[in-house]
């Protein structure tokens, strides 16, 4: 049965052996909603301290560096781009006043700290100050509340929040980690104000690179990436919860996705230089389909 829409009409795509958990995983696709999911679900136990320091299934994460100083990491490219997208949407769609922003899956809190440091958005003499909340589990969420004074909510606390609380909800590289993603989309849709923005990024398995490589694609990591989306899959989920897809053209998000996968300092330096060329960014964006994955807005 599909873990996203509940359809019983699913088909086996193939099998792949985990690199971290030495066992075989099956990939199933739902033709009704275009969602691909992993069986068996490996559980959330892989997200331990070793994982957050890059010694787990994903060697590219470095939460400790991000927690200490996000500005010294390449994620600043991603954060600047996400802010460009969100602030443009805010100025065009949300009346001036305090903006309530929820970062769902806030991790080490880099985006929350970035938003706190921005303070808000101003344009044409108008101002939108920011109030930032977050949700995640684990030690970093606890540290963000204890050491940085952020408002960090448990899932139960989020579910108790009033409808229409937030102007912006960010889900940055989160939904691919969820065993059952649909309840999170439903919660986000309920918590969004009419006219609000769901700012979401995730991998695109309908991209040229993903289609060519199939299960050999490096993004297909069944120990941690347990759900895979296409633009059509996201559009169907949004429609099911009363949201309207909104596409944005990314730049810094694309650059960061490339740089973080390069292990040597020399390759990272070359990528930083090469990806300053707009044509290079657009080529990579087309190959991996980053900008084709829509965000969503809640109609007024």
BAMIPA-219621 format. One record per residue (C-alpha): x, z, y; residue number from 1. Coordinates in nm, 2 decimals. Layout:
BEGIN
> east,up,north,num
> X,Z,Y,NUM;
...
//
This chain:
BEGIN
> east,up,north,num
> 0.00,0.00,0.00,1;
> 0.13,-0.09,0.35,2;
> 0.27,0.21,0.53,3;
> 0.16,0.07,0.86,4;
> -0.19,-0.08,0.83,5;
> -0.29,0.05,0.49,6;
> -0.35,-0.29,0.33,7;
> -0.31,-0.30,-0.05,8;
> -0.19,-0.67,-0.04,9;
> 0.18,-0.62,-0.02,10;
> 0.46,-0.82,-0.19,11;
> 0.81,-0.74,-0.30,12;
> 1.08,-0.90,-0.08,13;
> 1.38,-0.79,-0.28,14;
> 1.61,-0.50,-0.37,15;
> 1.92,-0.37,-0.21,16;
> 2.16,-0.09,-0.30,17;
> 2.22,0.18,-0.04,18;
> 2.58,0.21,0.09,19;
> 2.55,0.59,0.16,20;
> 2.28,0.69,-0.10,21;
> 2.40,0.51,-0.41,22;
> 2.07,0.39,-0.54,23;
> 1.85,0.08,-0.53,24;
> 1.58,0.04,-0.27,25;
> 1.29,-0.20,-0.27,26;
> 1.17,-0.39,0.04,27;
> 0.80,-0.47,0.06,28;
> 0.62,-0.69,0.31,29;
> 0.26,-0.67,0.42,30;
> 0.13,-1.02,0.51,31;
> -0.17,-0.87,0.69,32;
> 0.05,-0.70,0.96,33;
> 0.40,-0.85,0.90,34;
> 0.55,-0.50,0.85,35;
> 0.83,-0.46,0.60,36;
> 0.90,-0.11,0.45,37;
> 1.14,0.06,0.21,38;
> 1.05,0.22,-0.12,39;
> 1.13,0.49,-0.21,40;
> 1.14,0.67,0.13,41;
> 1.48,0.84,0.13,42;
> 1.36,1.14,0.34,43;
> 1.47,1.28,0.67,44;
> 1.75,1.49,0.51,45;
> 2.01,1.22,0.60,46;
> 1.98,1.32,0.97,47;
> 2.22,1.61,0.95,48;
> 2.51,1.71,1.17,49;
> 2.74,1.46,0.99,50;
> 2.49,1.18,1.07,51;
> 2.49,1.26,1.44,52;
> 2.87,1.24,1.45,53;
> 2.89,0.90,1.28,54;
> 2.97,1.03,0.94,55;
> 2.64,0.93,0.77,56;
> 2.46,0.61,0.69,57;
> 2.50,0.48,1.05,58;
> 2.87,0.49,1.15,59;
> 2.79,0.36,1.50,60;
> 2.62,0.67,1.63,61;
> 2.81,0.92,1.84,62;
> 2.55,1.17,1.97,63;
> 2.81,1.43,2.06,64;
> 2.98,1.20,2.31,65;
> 2.64,1.11,2.45,66;
> 2.54,1.47,2.48,67;
> 2.86,1.57,2.66,68;
> 2.86,1.28,2.91,69;
> 2.64,0.97,2.86,70;
> 2.81,0.81,3.16,71;
> 3.14,0.78,2.97,72;
> 2.97,0.58,2.69,73;
> 2.86,0.22,2.66,74;
> 2.50,0.34,2.64,75;
> 2.50,0.34,3.02,76;
> 2.45,-0.04,2.98,77;
> 2.13,0.02,2.79,78;
> 2.00,0.30,3.02,79;
> 2.06,0.09,3.33,80;
> 1.87,-0.20,3.18,81;
> 1.58,0.02,3.06,82;
> 1.56,0.17,3.41,83;
> 1.55,-0.17,3.57,84;
> 1.26,-0.28,3.34,85;
> 1.07,0.05,3.38,86;
> 1.12,0.09,3.76,87;
> 1.00,-0.27,3.82,88;
> 0.69,-0.20,3.61,89;
> 0.63,0.13,3.79,90;
> 0.65,-0.03,4.14,91;
> 0.41,-0.31,4.04,92;
> 0.15,-0.11,3.84,93;
> 0.16,0.26,3.92,94;
> 0.06,0.41,4.25,95;
> 0.33,0.62,4.43,96;
> 0.35,0.98,4.32,97;
> 0.52,1.18,4.05,98;
> 0.59,0.98,3.73,99;
> 0.55,1.17,3.40,100;
> 0.79,1.02,3.15,101;
> 0.81,1.12,2.78,102;
> 1.11,1.02,2.57,103;
> 0.99,1.03,2.22,104;
> 1.29,1.05,1.98,105;
> 1.52,1.17,2.26,106;
> 1.82,1.22,2.03,107;
> 2.11,1.37,2.22,108;
> 1.92,1.33,2.55,109;
> 2.13,1.06,2.71,110;
> 1.82,0.88,2.85,111;
> 1.66,1.20,2.97,112;
> 1.98,1.30,3.15,113;
> 2.01,0.96,3.30,114;
> 1.65,0.98,3.43,115;
> 1.70,1.33,3.56,116;
> 2.01,1.21,3.75,117;
> 1.82,0.91,3.89,118;
> 1.56,1.15,4.03,119;
> 1.30,0.89,4.09,120;
> 1.23,0.54,4.22,121;
> 1.19,0.43,4.58,122;
> 1.08,0.10,4.72,123;
> 0.95,-0.01,5.07,124;
> 0.94,0.35,5.19,125;
> 0.74,0.46,4.89,126;
> 0.87,0.71,4.63,127;
> 0.80,0.79,4.27,128;
> 0.98,1.11,4.16,129;
> 1.04,1.16,3.79,130;
> 0.93,1.45,3.56,131;
> 1.09,1.40,3.22,132;
> 0.99,1.55,2.89,133;
> 1.13,1.48,2.54,134;
> 1.05,1.51,2.17,135;
> 1.28,1.52,1.87,136;
> 1.38,1.76,1.60,137;
> 1.72,1.91,1.51,138;
> 2.00,2.09,1.69,139;
> 2.03,1.85,1.98,140;
> 1.67,1.89,2.08,141;
> 1.73,2.27,2.08,142;
> 2.04,2.23,2.29,143;
> 1.86,2.01,2.54,144;
> 1.61,2.28,2.59,145;
> 1.85,2.57,2.59,146;
> 2.15,2.43,2.77,147;
> 2.00,2.17,3.00,148;
> 1.65,2.32,3.06,149;
> 1.46,2.01,2.95,150;
> 1.10,2.03,2.85,151;
> 1.13,1.95,2.47,152;
> 0.80,1.94,2.28,153;
> 0.74,1.97,1.91,154;
> 0.51,1.72,1.74,155;
> 0.23,1.98,1.73,156;
> 0.27,2.05,2.10,157;
> 0.26,1.67,2.17,158;
> -0.06,1.64,1.97,159;
> -0.21,1.92,2.18,160;
> -0.13,1.74,2.51,161;
> -0.43,1.60,2.70,162;
> -0.50,1.23,2.68,163;
> -0.35,1.02,2.95,164;
> -0.07,1.26,3.04,165;
> 0.22,1.02,3.07,166;
> 0.29,0.72,3.29,167;
> 0.58,0.60,3.07,168;
> 0.66,0.67,2.71,169;
> 0.99,0.55,2.57,170;
> 1.05,0.48,2.20,171;
> 1.41,0.36,2.20,172;
> 1.53,0.26,1.85,173;
> 1.29,0.51,1.69,174;
> 1.01,0.34,1.50,175;
> 1.24,0.19,1.24,176;
> 1.32,0.54,1.12,177;
> 0.96,0.65,1.06,178;
> 0.80,0.65,0.72,179;
> 0.45,0.60,0.87,180;
> 0.48,0.45,1.22,181;
> 0.11,0.39,1.29,182;
> 0.03,0.76,1.38,183;
> 0.31,0.76,1.63,184;
> 0.18,0.45,1.80,185;
> -0.17,0.60,1.80,186;
> -0.03,0.92,1.96,187;
> 0.16,0.72,2.22,188;
> -0.15,0.52,2.31,189;
> -0.36,0.83,2.35,190;
> -0.10,1.01,2.57,191;
> -0.04,0.71,2.80,192;
> -0.23,0.69,3.12,193;
> -0.43,0.38,3.19,194;
> -0.19,0.14,3.35,195;
> 0.11,0.31,3.18,196;
> 0.40,0.16,3.00,197;
> 0.52,0.20,2.64,198;
> 0.89,0.11,2.66,199;
> 1.00,0.03,2.31,200;
> 1.31,-0.13,2.14,201;
> 1.37,-0.19,1.78,202;
> 1.53,-0.46,1.56,203;
> 1.36,-0.80,1.52,204;
> 1.36,-0.92,1.16,205;
> 1.21,-1.25,1.27,206;
> 1.52,-1.34,1.46,207;
> 1.74,-1.64,1.36,208;
> 2.02,-1.41,1.24,209;
> 1.78,-1.19,1.04,210;
> 1.61,-1.48,0.88,211;
> 1.93,-1.65,0.78,212;
> 2.09,-1.33,0.63,213;
> 1.79,-1.18,0.46,214;
> 1.86,-0.84,0.30,215;
> 2.23,-0.90,0.36,216;
> 2.17,-0.84,0.73,217;
> 2.36,-0.53,0.84,218;
> 2.06,-0.39,1.01,219;
> 1.88,-0.36,0.67,220;
> 2.00,0.00,0.61,221;
> 1.74,0.14,0.37,222;
> 1.88,0.50,0.40,223;
> 1.77,0.52,0.77,224;
> 1.59,0.20,0.86,225;
> 1.28,0.24,0.65,226;
> 1.04,0.01,0.85,227;
> 1.10,-0.33,1.00,228;
> 0.91,-0.52,1.27,229;
> 0.86,-0.86,1.41,230;
> 0.70,-0.96,1.74,231;
> 0.37,-1.03,1.55,232;
> 0.38,-0.69,1.38,233;
> 0.42,-0.51,1.71,234;
> 0.15,-0.72,1.87,235;
> -0.10,-0.63,1.59,236;
> -0.01,-0.26,1.61,237;
> -0.06,-0.26,1.99,238;
> -0.39,-0.43,1.96,239;
> -0.51,-0.18,1.70,240;
> -0.46,0.10,1.95,241;
> -0.59,-0.07,2.27,242;
> -0.25,-0.17,2.41,243;
> -0.15,-0.50,2.56,244;
> 0.20,-0.65,2.47,245;
> 0.44,-0.69,2.76,246;
> 0.77,-0.88,2.72,247;
> 1.08,-0.82,2.93,248;
> 1.41,-1.00,2.95,249;
> 1.69,-0.76,2.85,250;
> 2.05,-0.78,2.96,251;
> 2.23,-0.44,2.92,252;
> 2.02,-0.36,2.61,253;
> 2.16,-0.67,2.45,254;
> 2.52,-0.59,2.56,255;
> 2.50,-0.24,2.42,256;
> 2.36,-0.36,2.08,257;
> 2.67,-0.58,2.04,258;
> 2.94,-0.34,2.17,259;
> 2.82,-0.04,1.97,260;
> 2.88,-0.23,1.64,261;
> 3.24,-0.31,1.71,262;
> 3.48,-0.06,1.57,263;
> 3.81,-0.16,1.74,264;
> 3.88,-0.09,2.11,265;
> 4.02,-0.45,2.15,266;
> 3.70,-0.61,2.03,267;
> 3.49,-0.39,2.25,268;
> 3.70,-0.48,2.55,269;
> 3.66,-0.85,2.47,270;
> 3.28,-0.81,2.42,271;
> 3.25,-0.63,2.75,272;
> 3.42,-0.91,2.93,273;
> 3.24,-1.20,2.74,274;
> 2.90,-1.04,2.78,275;
> 2.93,-1.04,3.16,276;
> 2.86,-1.41,3.13,277;
> 2.48,-1.46,3.16,278;
> 2.49,-1.75,2.91,279;
> 2.66,-1.54,2.65,280;
> 2.40,-1.26,2.69,281;
> 2.12,-1.52,2.65,282;
> 2.28,-1.67,2.34,283;
> 2.31,-1.33,2.17,284;
> 1.96,-1.24,2.28,285;
> 1.83,-1.55,2.12,286;
> 2.02,-1.50,1.80,287;
> 1.90,-1.14,1.75,288;
> 1.56,-1.18,1.92,289;
> 1.59,-0.86,2.13,290;
> 1.38,-0.97,2.43,291;
> 1.12,-1.12,2.20,292;
> 1.02,-0.77,2.08,293;
> 0.74,-0.67,2.32,294;
> 0.68,-0.34,2.49,295;
> 0.31,-0.26,2.57,296;
> 0.09,-0.16,2.86,297;
> -0.23,0.04,2.85,298;
> -0.51,-0.14,3.04,299;
> -0.68,0.04,3.33,300;
//
